[in-house]
């Protein structure tokens, strides 16, 4: 039982490190947000303009 707990601890640690690595990748490769610049994450290219 102790061996299973150790492997579970290692698995949770590996998942946490993987999540932090993905977060760091997203932060360092993401686009810089500029004030007034629209965010086009969920916008369809053929959506109508309302402004």
Secondary structure, DSSP 8 states (H G I E B T S, - for coil): -HHHHHHHHHHHHHHHHHHHHHHHHHHHHS----TT----SS--TT-----
